[in-house]
Amino acid sequence: METSGTSVSHAQSLELIAQQYGARDWNTLSARLGHSNITAGLTLGTKVKGHYLGQPYSGEIISISGPSGHRSVEIALDQPINTVRFDSFSNWRWRIRGTLDKDGRSTRKTSDGTPHLIVEPSNI
């Protein structure tokens, strides 16, 4: 590709396109565009609520990647949750992670068939 008589590599042209769309770099723009097939309302920075290992939570998505139907998320919680149901010990978490299907439910399940993680925008 040539711009104003200057030879530009493929990688440089991707960076230029990203800058034209206001992104820091091509990886950032690519990730942003990849969110077009995400579960409605679940994007980076979205306030969310739901259940993790049976415990209710609220928080914010701080990391999200992967294709629809197999989307990895990390959520910073507003308040820590105890993920252990036994009185003899605790496991408090400030962050949780999981892989979601297109409906915002974890692909992994507990022994009773409940998804490990259920995520929905907190404005619903």
Backbone bond lengths (Angstrom), bond angles and torsions (degrees), N, CA, C in turn:
res aa  C-N    CA-C-N  psi(-1)  N-CA   C-N-CA  omega(-1)  CA-C   N-CA-C  phi
1 M - - - 1.444 - - 1.524 108.22 -
2 E 1.304 116.68 141.93 1.455 120.46 177.14 1.515 110.30 -124.63
3 T 1.334 115.58 136.88 1.449 122.70 177.52 1.516 107.22 -127.59
4 S 1.304 117.28 121.35 1.472 121.67 179.14 1.526 111.69 53.07
5 G 1.326 116.99 38.73 1.450 120.56 177.97 1.514 114.61 77.23
6 T 1.325 118.23 6.08 1.456 122.20 -179.74 1.518 109.14 -105.81
7 S 1.295 116.97 131.85 1.459 121.55 178.08 1.532 109.13 -73.34
8 V 1.326 115.96 132.59 1.463 121.81 -178.61 1.527 108.22 -126.66
9 S 1.316 116.98 130.23 1.464 120.51 178.97 1.532 110.23 -72.94
10 H 1.319 115.33 168.04 1.466 120.29 177.61 1.528 110.42 -59.43
11 A 1.329 116.88 -46.12 1.469 121.03 -179.53 1.523 111.08 -61.71
12 Q 1.327 116.93 -41.90 1.462 120.05 178.53 1.519 111.48 -64.73
13 S 1.335 116.38 -37.80 1.465 119.00 179.66 1.532 111.08 -66.01
14 L 1.331 117.37 -35.74 1.465 119.97 176.69 1.524 110.64 -64.62
15 E 1.329 116.87 -40.83 1.467 120.65 177.99 1.530 110.67 -64.03
16 L 1.332 117.17 -39.22 1.471 120.94 178.08 1.530 111.33 -64.17
17 I 1.320 116.55 -42.33 1.467 120.58 177.62 1.518 110.20 -61.06
18 A 1.320 116.28 -43.83 1.474 120.63 179.38 1.518 110.39 -59.41
19 Q 1.323 117.32 -44.34 1.464 121.04 179.95 1.526 110.95 -62.70
20 Q 1.335 117.48 -37.68 1.463 120.97 179.33 1.527 111.70 -63.58
21 Y 1.325 116.63 -28.52 1.466 120.73 178.65 1.526 112.04 -95.50
22 G 1.328 116.89 9.83 1.456 120.93 175.06 1.511 115.40 80.54
23 A 1.333 117.70 13.62 1.463 121.26 179.17 1.524 110.06 -92.04
24 R 1.316 116.23 154.04 1.459 122.34 179.66 1.529 111.46 -63.58
25 D 1.354 116.56 -41.22 1.457 121.50 -179.27 1.532 108.73 -159.67
26 W 1.339 115.72 177.83 1.457 120.11 -176.20 1.532 111.80 -63.08
27 N 1.318 118.55 -39.34 1.460 120.87 -179.73 1.523 111.24 -61.29
28 T 1.323 116.45 -39.90 1.468 120.52 178.48 1.516 110.69 -64.75
29 L 1.332 117.36 -46.42 1.466 120.60 179.47 1.523 110.74 -63.95
30 S 1.320 116.51 -43.07 1.461 120.72 179.68 1.524 111.26 -60.10
31 A 1.332 117.05 -43.02 1.468 120.99 178.49 1.525 110.03 -64.51
32 R 1.329 116.88 -41.84 1.463 121.00 179.25 1.529 110.35 -61.38
33 L 1.318 117.26 -44.03 1.459 121.10 179.83 1.518 111.25 -68.45
34 G 1.321 116.46 -30.93 1.461 120.95 179.22 1.509 113.25 -66.18
35 H 1.336 117.62 -17.35 1.458 121.55 179.89 1.520 112.63 -77.37
36 S 1.320 117.93 -3.02 1.463 119.47 -176.74 1.524 112.41 -65.66
37 N 1.331 117.97 -20.83 1.455 120.03 179.65 1.529 112.64 -107.89
38 I 1.320 116.49 17.48 1.460 121.08 -178.99 1.528 110.98 -78.44
39 T 1.316 116.16 158.38 1.446 121.56 174.20 1.526 108.79 -50.96
40 A 1.303 117.20 135.08 1.460 122.00 -175.95 1.527 111.34 -49.04
41 G 1.335 116.40 126.76 1.449 121.25 174.60 1.514 115.53 83.73
42 L 1.319 119.94 -2.49 1.461 121.12 -179.33 1.521 109.58 -105.92
43 T 1.341 115.98 99.85 1.451 122.37 177.13 1.522 108.63 -137.81
44 L 1.308 115.87 172.41 1.451 121.67 178.59 1.528 109.66 -56.53
45 G 1.334 116.76 129.47 1.452 121.94 179.46 1.520 115.19 88.89
46 T 1.334 117.98 -5.39 1.464 121.55 179.78 1.522 110.92 -68.46
47 K 1.331 117.18 132.86 1.461 122.03 171.45 1.527 106.95 -75.52
48 V 1.320 116.58 130.13 1.454 121.47 -175.71 1.523 111.25 -131.19
49 K 1.318 115.18 166.00 1.459 122.47 173.61 1.515 107.09 -143.65
50 G 1.308 116.11 169.76 1.454 119.78 178.69 1.508 111.49 158.15
51 H 1.334 114.79 -149.06 1.462 121.34 179.47 1.523 109.43 -134.28
52 Y 1.337 115.02 140.31 1.454 121.81 174.94 1.519 107.51 -128.86
53 L 1.315 116.27 118.82 1.467 122.53 -176.55 1.530 110.52 49.66
54 G 1.322 116.01 41.50 1.457 122.47 176.60 1.516 115.48 83.99
55 Q 1.331 117.77 -4.26 1.460 121.22 -177.45 1.536 110.24 -102.28
56 P 1.337 117.82 131.87 1.464 119.34 177.39 1.528 110.59 -69.85
57 Y 1.326 116.19 147.57 1.457 121.24 179.14 1.522 109.76 -148.05
58 S 1.327 115.38 166.03 1.462 122.82 167.11 1.525 105.99 -141.83
59 G 1.332 116.49 150.67 1.448 119.96 -178.16 1.506 111.82 -178.53
60 E 1.335 115.13 -159.01 1.461 121.91 -177.22 1.520 109.78 -135.15
61 I 1.331 116.46 136.80 1.462 120.83 176.79 1.527 108.34 -70.67
62 I 1.349 116.11 120.53 1.461 120.25 -179.47 1.532 111.93 -110.85
63 S 1.325 116.93 -9.20 1.460 121.09 177.25 1.518 107.73 -153.90
64 I 1.330 115.56 136.36 1.461 119.83 178.95 1.518 108.34 -152.58
65 S 1.332 116.69 135.74 1.458 120.63 -179.57 1.520 110.05 -160.41
66 G 1.316 115.05 165.67 1.451 121.35 175.62 1.510 113.22 97.23
67 P 1.324 116.02 166.84 1.462 121.39 -177.61 1.522 112.68 -77.71
68 S 1.311 116.05 158.47 1.461 121.29 176.42 1.526 108.80 -55.21
69 G 1.317 116.09 139.52 1.455 120.83 -178.52 1.517 113.00 90.16
70 H 1.331 116.51 -11.77 1.467 121.40 178.01 1.531 108.26 -153.05
71 R 1.336 115.40 51.82 1.470 123.47 -173.09 1.525 109.81 -92.87
72 S 1.333 116.83 122.18 1.470 122.16 177.26 1.523 109.27 -87.69
73 V 1.341 116.62 133.57 1.458 121.38 178.41 1.518 110.35 -131.60
74 E 1.330 114.47 152.23 1.452 121.40 168.77 1.516 106.44 -128.03
75 I 1.325 115.42 134.03 1.464 121.67 -175.70 1.521 109.37 -122.03
76 A 1.336 115.77 127.35 1.467 121.51 172.17 1.520 106.06 -88.08
77 L 1.323 116.88 122.42 1.460 121.36 -174.99 1.515 111.99 -82.44
78 D 1.336 115.62 147.75 1.462 121.22 175.38 1.527 110.58 -69.04
79 Q 1.316 116.51 -37.86 1.464 124.29 177.86 1.527 107.38 -136.15
80 P 1.318 118.85 145.58 1.463 119.21 179.05 1.525 110.81 -67.13
81 I 1.331 114.67 151.10 1.462 119.84 175.73 1.522 108.77 -121.78
82 N 1.327 115.26 149.21 1.460 121.70 176.86 1.519 107.13 -93.28
83 T 1.319 116.86 116.81 1.461 120.48 -176.19 1.521 113.38 -90.10
84 V 1.328 117.18 3.78 1.464 121.72 -179.86 1.520 108.91 -108.56
85 R 1.321 116.52 135.60 1.465 121.07 -177.86 1.530 113.31 -97.75
86 F 1.318 117.89 9.06 1.455 121.56 -179.44 1.522 109.92 -97.51
87 D 1.339 116.36 146.40 1.458 120.62 178.64 1.528 112.67 -75.41
88 S 1.324 117.34 -21.25 1.461 120.80 -172.76 1.532 114.63 -78.36
89 F 1.332 118.50 -18.37 1.463 120.36 176.19 1.520 110.52 -157.20
90 S 1.342 115.39 169.95 1.462 121.76 -176.13 1.523 110.79 -134.14
91 N 1.319 115.79 159.73 1.459 122.65 172.82 1.534 106.72 -143.29
92 W 1.337 115.75 88.67 1.464 121.61 -177.69 1.514 110.08 -81.87
93 R 1.314 115.80 134.35 1.459 121.18 -179.71 1.522 111.14 -124.66
94 W 1.349 114.72 138.01 1.468 121.89 173.56 1.520 110.63 -100.87
95 R 1.338 116.57 -18.38 1.469 122.12 178.96 1.512 108.97 -135.60
96 I 1.327 114.27 145.91 1.461 119.97 177.12 1.521 109.04 -133.49
97 R 1.326 115.50 154.37 1.462 122.09 179.76 1.515 109.52 -134.87
98 G 1.320 114.28 154.76 1.446 119.15 175.32 1.513 111.14 -171.90
99 T 1.322 115.22 170.93 1.460 122.33 176.35 1.517 107.13 -114.14
100 L 1.337 115.78 125.39 1.461 121.51 -172.36 1.518 112.89 -107.57
101 D 1.342 115.05 146.98 1.461 120.32 170.41 1.523 108.56 -82.65
102 K 1.325 117.79 -174.66 1.467 121.08 -176.76 1.520 113.22 -66.81
103 D 1.328 118.19 -14.17 1.462 122.34 179.46 1.531 113.11 -98.05
104 G 1.331 117.74 5.27 1.461 121.21 179.30 1.516 113.49 80.31
105 R 1.327 117.18 24.59 1.462 121.82 179.07 1.521 109.63 -116.29
106 S 1.312 115.03 143.66 1.452 121.35 -179.97 1.518 110.73 -62.28
107 T 1.324 114.25 142.51 1.461 119.13 174.78 1.526 110.58 -76.18
108 R 1.330 117.59 -20.68 1.464 121.73 176.36 1.519 109.43 -89.94
109 K 1.322 116.23 145.77 1.463 121.67 -175.95 1.521 110.64 -127.82
110 T 1.335 115.02 155.27 1.460 120.77 173.45 1.524 108.44 -77.62
111 S 1.313 117.16 176.01 1.467 120.67 -178.10 1.519 112.82 -62.81
112 D 1.340 117.82 -22.92 1.465 119.38 178.55 1.535 112.41 -93.22
113 G 1.350 116.99 7.69 1.464 121.03 175.99 1.518 115.23 89.82
114 T 1.338 117.57 1.33 1.458 121.52 178.87 1.529 109.39 -79.42
115 P 1.335 118.27 136.15 1.470 119.25 177.47 1.529 111.10 -59.16
116 H 1.334 117.14 140.78 1.472 120.82 175.98 1.511 110.28 -56.86
117 L 1.344 116.74 -41.08 1.456 122.13 -173.94 1.525 110.63 -133.95
118 I 1.316 116.07 130.70 1.471 122.54 173.60 1.529 105.87 -122.84
119 V 1.326 116.38 126.27 1.457 122.27 -175.79 1.526 109.50 -125.80
120 E 1.331 115.45 133.01 1.473 120.67 172.02 1.520 108.63 -146.42
121 P 1.326 116.67 149.94 1.462 118.31 176.85 1.532 110.15 -56.90
122 S 1.326 117.80 140.48 1.459 120.30 -175.93 1.518 113.23 -72.86
123 N 1.332 118.47 -9.74 1.465 120.28 178.37 1.524 112.38 -86.11
124 I 1.322 117.91 -0.06 1.476 120.59 179.20 1.512 109.72 -86.34
